[in-house]
């Protein structure tokens, strides 16, 4: 398996999801995000993983 650097849009989506998970953890006023912050953080890492494994994404 050859890894490649993720493209900038994939990296930005991953960062946005990770920040959203952190905000959901500390601010309990966002109903969906606060209830699912763990899964949003996992989704951020999965997006980043796919961006590293898939070439050209």
C-alpha distance matrix in Angstrom:
0.0 3.8 6.4 9.8 13.2 14.8 17.8 21.2 22.3 19.3 19.9 23.6 23.3 21.4 24.2 26.9 25.7 25.5 29.0 30.4 29.4 31.1 34.1 34.3 34.4 37.3 39.2 40.3 41.8 38.9 39.1 35.7 33.7 35.6 35.3 31.5 30.3 27.8 26.1 26.2 24.4 21.7 21.4 21.1 18.1 16.5 17.2 15.7 12.4 12.3 13.2 10.4 7.6 9.7 10.6 14.4 15.4
3.8 0.0 3.8 6.6 10.3 12.4 15.3 18.7 20.2 17.6 18.0 21.8 22.0 20.3 22.8 25.7 25.1 24.9 28.0 29.7 29.1 30.6 33.5 34.1 34.4 37.0 38.8 40.2 41.6 38.7 39.3 36.0 33.7 35.8 35.8 32.1 30.6 28.4 26.9 26.4 24.5 22.3 21.7 20.8 18.0 16.8 16.8 14.8 12.2 12.1 11.9 8.8 7.0 8.9 8.6 12.2 13.6
6.4 3.8 0.0 3.8 6.9 9.1 12.3 15.4 17.1 14.5 14.5 18.3 18.7 16.9 19.2 22.2 21.7 21.4 24.5 26.3 25.8 27.2 30.1 30.9 31.1 33.6 35.5 37.0 38.4 35.5 36.3 33.1 30.7 32.8 33.1 29.4 27.6 25.7 24.3 23.5 21.5 19.6 19.0 17.6 15.0 14.3 14.0 11.5 9.4 9.8 9.0 5.5 5.2 7.7 7.7 10.8 11.6
9.8 6.6 3.8 0.0 3.8 6.3 9.1 12.3 14.4 12.3 12.3 16.0 16.9 15.7 17.7 20.6 20.8 20.7 23.4 25.4 25.4 26.7 29.3 30.4 31.0 33.2 34.8 36.6 37.7 34.8 35.9 32.8 30.3 32.6 33.2 29.6 27.7 26.3 24.8 23.5 21.6 20.3 19.2 17.3 15.3 14.9 13.6 11.0 10.1 10.1 7.9 5.1 6.4 7.5 6.3 8.3 9.4
13.2 10.3 6.9 3.8 0.0 3.8 6.5 9.0 11.6 9.9 9.2 12.8 14.3 13.2 14.7 17.7 18.4 18.2 20.6 22.7 23.1 24.2 26.6 28.0 28.7 30.6 32.2 34.2 35.2 32.4 33.8 30.9 28.2 30.5 31.5 28.0 25.9 24.9 23.7 21.8 19.9 19.2 18.0 15.6 14.0 14.3 12.5 9.5 10.0 10.3 7.2 5.4 8.5 9.3 8.3 8.9 9.0
14.8 12.4 9.1 6.3 3.8 0.0 3.8 6.5 8.2 6.2 6.2 9.8 10.8 10.2 12.1 14.7 15.4 15.8 18.1 19.9 20.6 22.0 24.1 25.4 26.4 28.5 29.7 31.5 32.3 29.3 30.6 27.7 25.2 27.8 28.7 25.3 23.3 22.6 21.1 19.0 17.6 17.0 15.3 12.9 12.0 12.0 9.5 7.1 8.5 8.2 4.5 5.1 8.3 8.3 8.0 7.7 6.4
17.8 15.3 12.3 9.1 6.5 3.8 0.0 3.8 5.7 5.5 6.3 8.7 10.3 10.9 12.5 14.5 15.8 16.8 18.6 20.2 21.5 22.9 24.5 26.0 27.5 29.3 30.1 32.0 32.4 29.3 30.8 28.0 25.6 28.5 29.7 26.4 24.5 24.4 22.7 20.2 19.3 19.1 16.9 14.4 14.5 14.4 11.2 9.7 11.7 10.7 7.0 8.6 11.4 10.3 9.3 7.3 5.9
21.2 18.7 15.4 12.3 9.0 6.5 3.8 0.0 3.9 5.5 5.1 6.1 8.6 9.9 10.5 12.2 14.3 15.3 16.3 18.1 20.0 21.0 22.3 24.1 25.8 27.2 27.8 30.0 30.1 27.2 29.2 26.6 24.1 26.9 28.5 25.5 23.4 23.8 22.5 19.5 18.6 19.2 17.0 14.1 14.9 15.5 12.1 10.6 13.5 13.1 9.5 11.4 14.5 13.7 13.0 10.9 9.1
22.3 20.2 17.1 14.4 11.6 8.2 5.7 3.9 0.0 3.8 5.4 5.1 6.2 8.6 9.8 10.5 12.3 14.2 15.3 16.3 18.4 20.0 20.9 22.3 24.4 26.0 26.2 28.1 27.9 24.8 26.5 23.9 21.6 24.8 26.2 23.3 21.6 22.3 20.6 17.5 17.3 17.9 15.1 12.7 14.2 14.4 10.6 10.4 13.5 12.4 9.5 12.4 15.1 13.8 13.7 11.4 8.6
19.3 17.6 14.5 12.3 9.9 6.2 5.5 5.5 3.8 0.0 3.8 5.5 5.2 6.2 8.7 10.0 10.7 12.4 14.4 15.4 16.7 18.6 20.0 21.1 22.9 24.9 25.5 27.1 27.3 24.1 25.5 22.6 20.3 23.3 24.3 21.1 19.5 19.6 17.8 15.0 14.6 14.7 12.0 9.7 10.8 10.6 7.0 6.8 9.8 8.8 6.2 9.3 11.9 11.0 11.8 10.4 7.1
19.9 18.0 14.5 12.3 9.2 6.2 6.3 5.1 5.4 3.8 0.0 3.8 5.5 5.1 6.2 8.7 10.0 10.6 12.3 14.2 15.4 16.7 18.3 19.9 21.3 23.0 24.0 26.0 26.5 23.7 25.4 22.8 20.0 22.6 24.1 21.0 18.8 18.9 17.7 14.9 13.7 14.3 12.4 9.2 10.0 11.1 8.1 6.4 9.9 10.4 7.6 9.6 12.9 13.0 13.7 12.7 9.9
23.6 21.8 18.3 16.0 12.8 9.8 8.7 6.1 5.1 5.5 3.8 0.0 3.8 5.4 5.0 6.1 8.6 9.8 10.5 12.1 14.2 15.3 16.3 18.1 20.0 21.3 21.8 23.9 24.0 21.2 23.3 21.0 18.2 21.0 22.8 20.1 17.9 18.8 17.8 14.4 13.8 15.2 13.1 9.9 11.8 13.2 10.0 9.4 13.1 13.3 10.9 13.3 16.4 16.2 16.9 15.3 12.3
23.3 22.0 18.7 16.9 14.3 10.8 10.3 8.6 6.2 5.2 5.5 3.8 0.0 3.8 5.5 5.1 6.2 8.6 10.0 10.5 12.4 14.4 15.3 16.3 18.5 20.3 20.6 22.1 22.2 19.1 20.7 18.0 15.6 18.6 20.1 17.2 15.5 16.4 14.8 11.5 11.6 12.8 10.0 7.5 10.2 10.9 7.7 8.5 12.0 11.8 10.3 13.3 15.9 15.5 16.8 15.5 12.0
21.4 20.3 16.9 15.7 13.2 10.2 10.9 9.9 8.6 6.2 5.1 5.4 3.8 0.0 3.8 5.5 5.2 6.2 8.7 9.8 10.7 12.5 14.3 15.3 16.8 18.9 19.8 21.4 22.1 19.2 20.7 18.0 15.2 17.7 19.0 15.9 13.7 13.9 12.8 9.8 8.8 9.9 7.9 4.5 6.8 8.3 5.9 5.8 9.5 10.4 9.3 11.6 14.3 14.8 16.6 16.0 12.7
24.2 22.8 19.2 17.7 14.7 12.1 12.5 10.5 9.8 8.7 6.2 5.0 5.5 3.8 0.0 3.8 5.4 5.1 6.1 8.4 9.8 10.6 12.2 14.0 15.4 16.8 17.8 20.0 20.8 18.3 20.3 18.3 15.0 17.2 19.2 16.5 13.8 14.6 14.3 11.0 9.6 11.8 10.6 7.0 9.1 11.6 9.7 8.8 12.5 13.9 12.4 14.2 17.3 18.0 19.4 18.7 15.6
26.9 25.7 22.2 20.6 17.7 14.7 14.5 12.2 10.5 10.0 8.7 6.1 5.1 5.5 3.8 0.0 3.8 5.5 5.2 6.0 8.6 9.9 10.4 12.1 14.2 15.6 15.8 17.8 18.0 15.3 17.4 15.5 12.5 15.0 17.2 14.9 12.6 14.2 13.7 10.0 9.9 12.5 10.7 7.9 11.1 13.0 10.9 11.3 14.9 15.7 14.5 16.9 19.7 20.0 21.5 20.3 16.9
25.7 25.1 21.7 20.8 18.4 15.4 15.8 14.3 12.3 10.7 10.0 8.6 6.2 5.2 5.4 3.8 0.0 3.8 5.5 5.0 6.2 8.7 9.8 10.4 12.4 14.6 15.0 16.4 17.0 14.0 15.5 13.0 10.1 12.7 14.3 11.5 9.4 10.7 9.9 6.2 6.5 9.0 7.3 5.2 8.8 10.5 9.1 10.3 13.4 14.3 14.1 16.4 18.8 19.2 21.3 20.8 17.2
25.5 24.9 21.4 20.7 18.2 15.8 16.8 15.3 14.2 12.4 10.6 9.8 8.6 6.2 5.1 5.5 3.8 0.0 3.8 5.4 5.1 6.4 8.7 9.8 10.7 12.8 14.1 16.0 17.3 15.0 16.7 14.7 11.2 12.8 14.6 12.0 8.9 9.7 10.1 7.1 5.3 8.5 8.4 5.6 8.0 10.9 10.4 10.4 13.3 15.2 14.9 16.5 19.1 20.3 22.3 22.1 18.8
29.0 28.0 24.5 23.4 20.6 18.1 18.6 16.3 15.3 14.4 12.3 10.5 10.0 8.7 6.1 5.2 5.5 3.8 0.0 3.8 5.4 5.0 6.1 8.5 9.8 10.8 11.8 14.2 15.2 13.3 15.7 14.5 10.8 12.2 14.9 13.1 9.9 11.8 12.7 9.4 8.4 12.0 11.8 9.2 11.8 14.6 13.7 13.7 16.8 18.6 17.9 19.6 22.4 23.4 25.1 24.5 21.2
30.4 29.7 26.3 25.4 22.7 19.9 20.2 18.1 16.3 15.4 14.2 12.1 10.5 9.8 8.4 6.0 5.0 5.4 3.8 0.0 3.8 5.4 5.1 6.0 8.6 10.2 10.1 11.8 12.4 9.9 12.2 10.8 7.3 9.2 11.9 10.3 7.7 10.5 11.0 7.6 8.1 11.6 11.0 9.5 12.7 14.8 14.0 15.0 18.0 19.2 19.0 21.1 23.6 24.2 26.3 25.6 22.0
29.4 29.1 25.8 25.4 23.1 20.6 21.5 20.0 18.4 16.7 15.4 14.2 12.4 10.7 9.8 8.6 6.2 5.1 5.4 3.8 0.0 3.8 5.5 5.0 6.2 8.9 9.9 11.2 12.8 10.6 12.0 10.5 6.8 7.7 9.9 7.9 4.6 6.9 8.2 5.6 5.5 9.2 9.6 8.7 11.3 13.6 13.9 14.7 17.1 18.8 19.2 20.9 23.1 24.2 26.6 26.5 23.0
31.1 30.6 27.2 26.7 24.2 22.0 22.9 21.0 20.0 18.6 16.7 15.3 14.4 12.5 10.6 9.9 8.7 6.4 5.0 5.4 3.8 0.0 3.8 5.4 5.1 6.5 8.5 10.8 12.8 11.7 13.7 13.1 9.4 9.2 12.0 10.8 7.2 9.2 11.5 9.3 8.0 11.8 12.9 11.3 13.3 16.2 16.5 16.6 19.1 21.2 21.2 22.6 25.1 26.5 28.6 28.5 25.1
34.1 33.5 30.1 29.3 26.6 24.1 24.5 22.3 20.9 20.0 18.3 16.3 15.3 14.3 12.2 10.4 9.8 8.7 6.1 5.1 5.5 3.8 0.0 3.8 5.4 5.4 5.7 8.4 9.7 8.8 11.6 11.7 8.2 8.0 11.5 11.3 8.5 11.5 13.3 10.9 10.8 14.6 15.0 13.6 16.2 18.8 18.6 19.1 21.9 23.6 23.5 25.2 27.7 28.8 30.8 30.3 26.8
34.3 34.1 30.9 30.4 28.0 25.4 26.0 24.1 22.3 21.1 19.9 18.1 16.3 15.3 14.0 12.1 10.4 9.8 8.5 6.0 5.0 5.4 3.8 0.0 3.8 5.6 5.3 6.2 8.0 6.6 8.5 8.5 5.1 4.3 7.7 8.0 5.7 9.3 11.1 9.3 10.1 13.5 14.0 13.6 16.3 18.4 18.6 19.7 22.1 23.6 24.1 25.9 28.0 29.0 31.4 31.1 27.5
34.4 34.4 31.1 31.0 28.7 26.4 27.5 25.8 24.4 22.9 21.3 20.0 18.5 16.8 15.4 14.2 12.4 10.7 9.8 8.6 6.2 5.1 5.4 3.8 0.0 3.8 5.9 6.9 10.0 9.7 11.0 11.3 8.2 5.9 8.7 9.0 6.2 8.6 11.5 10.6 10.3 13.6 15.1 14.6 16.6 19.0 19.8 20.5 22.5 24.6 25.2 26.5 28.6 30.1 32.6 32.6 29.1
37.3 37.0 33.6 33.2 30.6 28.5 29.3 27.2 26.0 24.9 23.0 21.3 20.3 18.9 16.8 15.6 14.6 12.8 10.8 10.2 8.9 6.5 5.4 5.6 3.8 0.0 3.8 6.4 9.3 10.2 12.3 13.5 10.6 8.3 11.5 12.5 9.9 12.4 15.2 13.9 13.5 17.0 18.4 17.5 19.5 22.2 22.7 23.0 25.4 27.5 27.7 29.0 31.4 32.8 35.1 34.9 31.5
39.2 38.8 35.5 34.8 32.2 29.7 30.1 27.8 26.2 25.5 24.0 21.8 20.6 19.8 17.8 15.8 15.0 14.1 11.8 10.1 9.9 8.5 5.7 5.3 5.9 3.8 0.0 3.8 5.7 7.1 9.7 11.6 9.3 7.2 10.8 12.5 10.7 13.9 16.2 14.6 15.1 18.6 19.3 18.6 21.2 23.5 23.6 24.4 27.0 28.7 28.8 30.6 32.9 34.0 36.2 35.7 32.1
40.3 40.2 37.0 36.6 34.2 31.5 32.0 30.0 28.1 27.1 26.0 23.9 22.1 21.4 20.0 17.8 16.4 16.0 14.2 11.8 11.2 10.8 8.4 6.2 6.9 6.4 3.8 0.0 3.8 5.7 7.1 9.6 8.4 5.5 8.4 11.0 10.4 13.6 15.6 14.7 15.9 18.9 19.6 19.7 22.3 24.2 24.5 25.8 28.1 29.6 30.2 32.1 34.1 35.0 37.5 37.1 33.4
41.8 41.6 38.4 37.7 35.2 32.3 32.4 30.1 27.9 27.3 26.5 24.0 22.2 22.1 20.8 18.0 17.0 17.3 15.2 12.4 12.8 12.8 9.7 8.0 10.0 9.3 5.7 3.8 0.0 3.8 6.0 9.2 8.8 7.3 10.0 12.6 12.5 16.1 17.4 16.0 17.7 20.8 20.8 20.9 23.9 25.6 25.5 27.0 29.5 30.6 31.0 33.3 35.3 35.8 38.2 37.4 33.7
38.9 38.7 35.5 34.8 32.4 29.3 29.3 27.2 24.8 24.1 23.7 21.2 19.1 19.2 18.3 15.3 14.0 15.0 13.3 9.9 10.6 11.7 8.8 6.6 9.7 10.2 7.1 5.7 3.8 0.0 3.8 6.0 5.6 5.6 8.3 10.2 10.3 14.1 14.7 13.0 15.3 18.2 17.7 18.0 21.2 22.5 22.2 24.0 26.6 27.4 27.8 30.3 32.2 32.5 34.9 34.1 30.3
39.1 39.3 36.3 35.9 33.8 30.6 30.8 29.2 26.5 25.5 25.4 23.3 20.7 20.7 20.3 17.4 15.5 16.7 15.7 12.2 12.0 13.7 11.6 8.5 11.0 12.3 9.7 7.1 6.0 3.8 0.0 3.8 5.7 5.4 6.2 8.7 10.3 13.6 13.9 13.0 15.8 18.0 17.7 18.7 21.8 22.6 22.7 24.9 27.1 27.7 28.6 31.1 32.6 32.9 35.6 35.0 31.2
35.7 36.0 33.1 32.8 30.9 27.7 28.0 26.6 23.9 22.6 22.8 21.0 18.0 18.0 18.3 15.5 13.0 14.7 14.5 10.8 10.5 13.1 11.7 8.5 11.3 13.5 11.6 9.6 9.2 6.0 3.8 0.0 3.8 5.6 5.3 6.3 8.4 11.5 10.9 10.0 13.2 15.1 14.4 15.8 18.8 19.3 19.4 21.9 23.8 24.2 25.4 28.0 29.3 29.5 32.2 31.7 27.9
33.7 33.7 30.7 30.3 28.2 25.2 25.6 24.1 21.6 20.3 20.0 18.2 15.6 15.2 15.0 12.5 10.1 11.2 10.8 7.3 6.8 9.4 8.2 5.1 8.2 10.6 9.3 8.4 8.8 5.6 5.7 3.8 0.0 3.8 5.4 5.2 5.5 9.1 9.2 7.6 10.3 12.8 12.3 13.1 16.2 17.2 17.3 19.3 21.5 22.3 23.2 25.5 27.2 27.7 30.3 29.9 26.1
35.6 35.8 32.8 32.6 30.5 27.8 28.5 26.9 24.8 23.3 22.6 21.0 18.6 17.7 17.2 15.0 12.7 12.8 12.2 9.2 7.7 9.2 8.0 4.3 5.9 8.3 7.2 5.5 7.3 5.6 5.4 5.6 3.8 0.0 3.8 5.6 5.6 9.0 10.4 9.7 11.5 14.1 14.6 15.3 17.9 19.4 19.9 21.6 23.6 24.9 25.8 27.8 29.5 30.4 33.1 32.9 29.2
35.3 35.8 33.1 33.2 31.5 28.7 29.7 28.5 26.2 24.3 24.1 22.8 20.1 19.0 19.2 17.2 14.3 14.6 14.9 11.9 9.9 12.0 11.5 7.7 8.7 11.5 10.8 8.4 10.0 8.3 6.2 5.3 5.4 3.8 0.0 3.8 6.1 8.4 9.2 9.8 12.0 13.7 14.4 16.0 18.2 19.1 20.2 22.2 23.7 24.8 26.3 28.2 29.4 30.3 33.3 33.4 29.7
31.5 32.1 29.4 29.6 28.0 25.3 26.4 25.5 23.3 21.1 21.0 20.1 17.2 15.9 16.5 14.9 11.5 12.0 13.1 10.3 7.9 10.8 11.3 8.0 9.0 12.5 12.5 11.0 12.6 10.2 8.7 6.3 5.2 5.6 3.8 0.0 3.8 5.5 5.5 6.2 8.7 10.1 10.6 12.5 14.6 15.3 16.5 18.6 20.0 21.0 22.6 24.6 25.7 26.6 29.6 29.8 26.1
30.3 30.6 27.6 27.7 25.9 23.3 24.5 23.4 21.6 19.5 18.8 17.9 15.5 13.7 13.8 12.6 9.4 8.9 9.9 7.7 4.6 7.2 8.5 5.7 6.2 9.9 10.7 10.4 12.5 10.3 10.3 8.4 5.5 5.6 6.1 3.8 0.0 3.8 5.5 5.1 6.2 8.6 9.8 10.6 12.6 14.2 15.3 16.8 18.4 20.0 21.2 22.9 24.4 25.6 28.5 28.6 25.1
27.8 28.4 25.7 26.3 24.9 22.6 24.4 23.8 22.3 19.6 18.9 18.8 16.4 13.9 14.6 14.2 10.7 9.7 11.8 10.5 6.9 9.2 11.5 9.3 8.6 12.4 13.9 13.6 16.1 14.1 13.6 11.5 9.1 9.0 8.4 5.5 3.8 0.0 3.8 5.5 5.2 6.3 8.7 10.0 11.0 12.4 14.4 15.7 16.6 18.5 20.1 21.4 22.6 24.2 27.2 27.9 24.5
26.1 26.9 24.3 24.8 23.7 21.1 22.7 22.5 20.6 17.8 17.7 17.8 14.8 12.8 14.3 13.7 9.9 10.1 12.7 11.0 8.2 11.5 13.3 11.1 11.5 15.2 16.2 15.6 17.4 14.7 13.9 10.9 9.2 10.4 9.2 5.5 5.5 3.8 0.0 3.8 5.4 4.9 6.1 8.6 9.9 10.2 12.1 14.2 14.9 16.1 18.1 19.8 20.6 21.8 25.0 25.6 22.1
26.2 26.4 23.5 23.5 21.8 19.0 20.2 19.5 17.5 15.0 14.9 14.4 11.5 9.8 11.0 10.0 6.2 7.1 9.4 7.6 5.6 9.3 10.9 9.3 10.6 13.9 14.6 14.7 16.0 13.0 13.0 10.0 7.6 9.7 9.8 6.2 5.1 5.5 3.8 0.0 3.8 5.4 5.0 6.3 8.9 9.7 10.5 12.5 14.1 15.2 16.5 18.5 19.9 20.8 23.7 23.8 20.2
24.4 24.5 21.5 21.6 19.9 17.6 19.3 18.6 17.3 14.6 13.7 13.8 11.6 8.8 9.6 9.9 6.5 5.3 8.4 8.1 5.5 8.0 10.8 10.1 10.3 13.5 15.1 15.9 17.7 15.3 15.8 13.2 10.3 11.5 12.0 8.7 6.2 5.2 5.4 3.8 0.0 3.8 5.4 5.1 6.5 8.7 10.0 10.8 12.4 14.4 15.5 16.8 18.5 20.0 22.8 23.3 19.9
21.7 22.3 19.6 20.3 19.2 17.0 19.1 19.2 17.9 14.7 14.3 15.2 12.8 9.9 11.8 12.5 9.0 8.5 12.0 11.6 9.2 11.8 14.6 13.5 13.6 17.0 18.6 18.9 20.8 18.2 18.0 15.1 12.8 14.1 13.7 10.1 8.6 6.3 4.9 5.4 3.8 0.0 3.8 5.4 5.2 6.2 8.6 9.9 10.4 12.3 14.2 15.3 16.3 17.9 21.1 22.0 18.8
21.4 21.7 19.0 19.2 18.0 15.3 16.9 17.0 15.1 12.0 12.4 13.1 10.0 7.9 10.6 10.7 7.3 8.4 11.8 11.0 9.6 12.9 15.0 14.0 15.1 18.4 19.3 19.6 20.8 17.7 17.7 14.4 12.3 14.6 14.4 10.6 9.8 8.7 6.1 5.0 5.4 3.8 0.0 3.8 5.4 5.0 6.1 8.5 9.6 10.4 12.2 14.1 15.1 16.0 19.1 19.6 16.1
21.1 20.8 17.6 17.3 15.6 12.9 14.4 14.1 12.7 9.7 9.2 9.9 7.5 4.5 7.0 7.9 5.2 5.6 9.2 9.5 8.7 11.3 13.6 13.6 14.6 17.5 18.6 19.7 20.9 18.0 18.7 15.8 13.1 15.3 16.0 12.5 10.6 10.0 8.6 6.3 5.1 5.4 3.8 0.0 3.8 5.5 5.2 6.3 8.6 10.1 10.7 12.5 14.4 15.5 18.1 18.3 14.9
18.1 18.0 15.0 15.3 14.0 12.0 14.5 14.9 14.2 10.8 10.0 11.8 10.2 6.8 9.1 11.1 8.8 8.0 11.8 12.7 11.3 13.3 16.2 16.3 16.6 19.5 21.2 22.3 23.9 21.2 21.8 18.8 16.2 17.9 18.2 14.6 12.6 11.0 9.9 8.9 6.5 5.2 5.4 3.8 0.0 3.8 5.4 5.0 6.0 8.6 9.7 10.4 12.1 14.0 16.7 17.7 14.7
16.5 16.8 14.3 14.9 14.3 12.0 14.4 15.5 14.4 10.6 11.1 13.2 10.9 8.3 11.6 13.0 10.5 10.9 14.6 14.8 13.6 16.2 18.8 18.4 19.0 22.2 23.5 24.2 25.6 22.5 22.6 19.3 17.2 19.4 19.1 15.3 14.2 12.4 10.2 9.7 8.7 6.2 5.0 5.5 3.8 0.0 3.8 5.4 4.9 6.1 8.4 9.7 10.4 11.8 15.0 16.1 13.1
17.2 16.8 14.0 13.6 12.5 9.5 11.2 12.1 10.6 7.0 8.1 10.0 7.7 5.9 9.7 10.9 9.1 10.4 13.7 14.0 13.9 16.5 18.6 18.6 19.8 22.7 23.6 24.5 25.5 22.2 22.7 19.4 17.3 19.9 20.2 16.5 15.3 14.4 12.1 10.5 10.0 8.6 6.1 5.2 5.4 3.8 0.0 3.8 5.4 5.2 6.2 8.7 10.1 10.5 13.2 13.6 10.2
15.7 14.8 11.5 11.0 9.5 7.1 9.7 10.6 10.4 6.8 6.4 9.4 8.5 5.8 8.8 11.3 10.3 10.4 13.7 15.0 14.7 16.6 19.1 19.7 20.5 23.0 24.4 25.8 27.0 24.0 24.9 21.9 19.3 21.6 22.2 18.6 16.8 15.7 14.2 12.5 10.8 9.9 8.5 6.3 5.0 5.4 3.8 0.0 3.8 5.5 5.0 6.3 8.7 10.1 12.3 12.9 10.1
12.4 12.2 9.4 10.1 10.0 8.5 11.7 13.5 13.5 9.8 9.9 13.1 12.0 9.5 12.5 14.9 13.4 13.3 16.8 18.0 17.1 19.1 21.9 22.1 22.5 25.4 27.0 28.1 29.5 26.6 27.1 23.8 21.5 23.6 23.7 20.0 18.4 16.6 14.9 14.1 12.4 10.4 9.6 8.6 6.0 4.9 5.4 3.8 0.0 3.8 5.3 5.1 6.1 8.4 11.2 13.0 10.7
12.3 12.1 9.8 10.1 10.3 8.2 10.7 13.1 12.4 8.8 10.4 13.3 11.8 10.4 13.9 15.7 14.3 15.2 18.6 19.2 18.8 21.2 23.6 23.6 24.6 27.5 28.7 29.6 30.6 27.4 27.7 24.2 22.3 24.9 24.8 21.0 20.0 18.5 16.1 15.2 14.4 12.3 10.4 10.1 8.6 6.1 5.2 5.5 3.8 0.0 3.8 5.4 5.2 5.7 8.9 10.4 8.0
13.2 11.9 9.0 7.9 7.2 4.5 7.0 9.5 9.5 6.2 7.6 10.9 10.3 9.3 12.4 14.5 14.1 14.9 17.9 19.0 19.2 21.2 23.5 24.1 25.2 27.7 28.8 30.2 31.0 27.8 28.6 25.4 23.2 25.8 26.3 22.6 21.2 20.1 18.1 16.5 15.5 14.2 12.2 10.7 9.7 8.4 6.2 5.0 5.3 3.8 0.0 3.8 5.7 5.6 7.4 8.1 5.5
10.4 8.8 5.5 5.1 5.4 5.1 8.6 11.4 12.4 9.3 9.6 13.3 13.3 11.6 14.2 16.9 16.4 16.5 19.6 21.1 20.9 22.6 25.2 25.9 26.5 29.0 30.6 32.1 33.3 30.3 31.1 28.0 25.5 27.8 28.2 24.6 22.9 21.4 19.8 18.5 16.8 15.3 14.1 12.5 10.4 9.7 8.7 6.3 5.1 5.4 3.8 0.0 3.8 5.9 7.2 9.2 8.1
7.6 7.0 5.2 6.4 8.5 8.3 11.4 14.5 15.1 11.9 12.9 16.4 15.9 14.3 17.3 19.7 18.8 19.1 22.4 23.6 23.1 25.1 27.7 28.0 28.6 31.4 32.9 34.1 35.3 32.2 32.6 29.3 27.2 29.5 29.4 25.7 24.4 22.6 20.6 19.9 18.5 16.3 15.1 14.4 12.1 10.4 10.1 8.7 6.1 5.2 5.7 3.8 0.0 3.8 6.3 9.3 8.8
9.7 8.9 7.7 7.5 9.3 8.3 10.3 13.7 13.8 11.0 13.0 16.2 15.5 14.8 18.0 20.0 19.2 20.3 23.4 24.2 24.2 26.5 28.8 29.0 30.1 32.8 34.0 35.0 35.8 32.5 32.9 29.5 27.7 30.4 30.3 26.6 25.6 24.2 21.8 20.8 20.0 17.9 16.0 15.5 14.0 11.8 10.5 10.1 8.4 5.7 5.6 5.9 3.8 0.0 3.8 6.4 6.0
10.6 8.6 7.7 6.3 8.3 8.0 9.3 13.0 13.7 11.8 13.7 16.9 16.8 16.6 19.4 21.5 21.3 22.3 25.1 26.3 26.6 28.6 30.8 31.4 32.6 35.1 36.2 37.5 38.2 34.9 35.6 32.2 30.3 33.1 33.3 29.6 28.5 27.2 25.0 23.7 22.8 21.1 19.1 18.1 16.7 15.0 13.2 12.3 11.2 8.9 7.4 7.2 6.3 3.8 0.0 3.8 5.7
14.4 12.2 10.8 8.3 8.9 7.7 7.3 10.9 11.4 10.4 12.7 15.3 15.5 16.0 18.7 20.3 20.8 22.1 24.5 25.6 26.5 28.5 30.3 31.1 32.6 34.9 35.7 37.1 37.4 34.1 35.0 31.7 29.9 32.9 33.4 29.8 28.6 27.9 25.6 23.8 23.3 22.0 19.6 18.3 17.7 16.1 13.6 12.9 13.0 10.4 8.1 9.2 9.3 6.4 3.8 0.0 3.8
15.4 13.6 11.6 9.4 9.0 6.4 5.9 9.1 8.6 7.1 9.9 12.3 12.0 12.7 15.6 16.9 17.2 18.8 21.2 22.0 23.0 25.1 26.8 27.5 29.1 31.5 32.1 33.4 33.7 30.3 31.2 27.9 26.1 29.2 29.7 26.1 25.1 24.5 22.1 20.2 19.9 18.8 16.1 14.9 14.7 13.1 10.2 10.1 10.7 8.0 5.5 8.1 8.8 6.0 5.7 3.8 0.0
